[in-house]
């Protein structure tokens, strides 16, 4: 069974004003089994640790080449479109 992974571009989080590290691409493995609650603590978990692995690449082509070289199935998640909210200062007081 081959592992499947997703490749996506980092997005800017809400606490970030700049665009630092948003040009890198991330390869992360998709979970193979569903998580189930632990009977002792009640926390969700499982035995599959591959979904904890995240590998950063400088370009999309480098991430694709790595997945193909290692024999992983992959799909690329397109980056969300940037939305600019342009408004004047006076719009805050409408």
C-alpha positions in Angstrom: 0.0 0.0 0.0 1.5 3.4 -1.0 1.2 6.3 1.3 -0.7 9.3 0.1 0.4 12.8 0.8 -0.9 16.3 0.2 1.3 19.2 -1.0 0.2 22.7 -0.2 1.5 26.2 0.1 1.7 27.8 3.5 -0.9 30.5 4.1 -0.4 33.6 6.2 -2.0 33.2 9.6 -4.2 35.8 11.2 -1.5 37.0 13.6 1.0 37.7 10.8 1.3 41.1 9.1 4.0 40.1 6.6 4.2 37.3 4.1 7.3 35.6 5.6 7.5 31.8 4.9 4.4 31.8 2.8 6.4 31.0 -0.4 7.4 27.5 0.9 5.5 24.3 0.1 4.6 21.7 2.6 4.3 17.9 2.1 2.3 16.1 4.8 1.0 12.6 4.9 -2.7 11.9 5.0 -3.9 9.7 7.9 -4.3 6.0 7.0 -6.5 5.1 10.0 -9.1 7.0 11.9 -8.2 8.4 15.4 -10.1 6.9 18.3 -10.4 8.1 21.9 -8.0 6.7 24.4 -10.0 4.8 27.1 -7.8 6.2 29.9 -7.5 9.9 29.1 -10.3 10.4 26.5 -7.9 12.1 24.1 -8.0 11.2 20.4 -5.1 9.3 19.1 -3.9 6.4 17.1 -0.8 4.3 16.2 -0.1 6.0 12.9 2.6 8.6 13.4 3.2 9.5 9.8 0.6 12.2 9.9 3.0 14.1 12.3 5.6 14.5 9.6 5.7 17.7 7.7 8.5 18.4 5.2 9.1 21.9 3.8 10.3 22.5 0.2 11.3 25.7 -1.5 9.3 25.0 -4.7 6.3 22.9 -5.8 8.5 21.1 -8.3 10.9 20.0 -5.5 8.0 18.6 -3.4 6.6 16.7 -6.4 10.0 15.3 -7.3 10.5 14.1 -3.7 7.1 12.4 -3.6 7.7 10.7 -7.0 11.2 9.6 -6.0 9.9 8.0 -2.8 6.9 6.4 -4.5 4.2 8.3 -2.6 0.9 9.2 -4.2 0.2 12.9 -3.9 -2.3 15.6 -4.7 -1.6 19.3 -4.8 -4.0 21.6 -2.8 -4.2 25.0 -4.6 -3.4 28.0 -2.5 -6.4 30.2 -1.6 -6.8 33.4 -3.5 -5.6 36.5 -1.6 -8.4 38.9 -0.9 -7.5 42.5 -0.4 -9.9 44.6 1.7 -9.4 48.1 0.5 -11.2 50.7 2.5 -10.8 54.3 3.6 -10.4 55.3 7.2 -13.8 57.0 7.1 -15.4 53.7 6.4 -14.8 52.6 10.0 -17.3 55.2 11.2 -20.3 54.4 8.9 
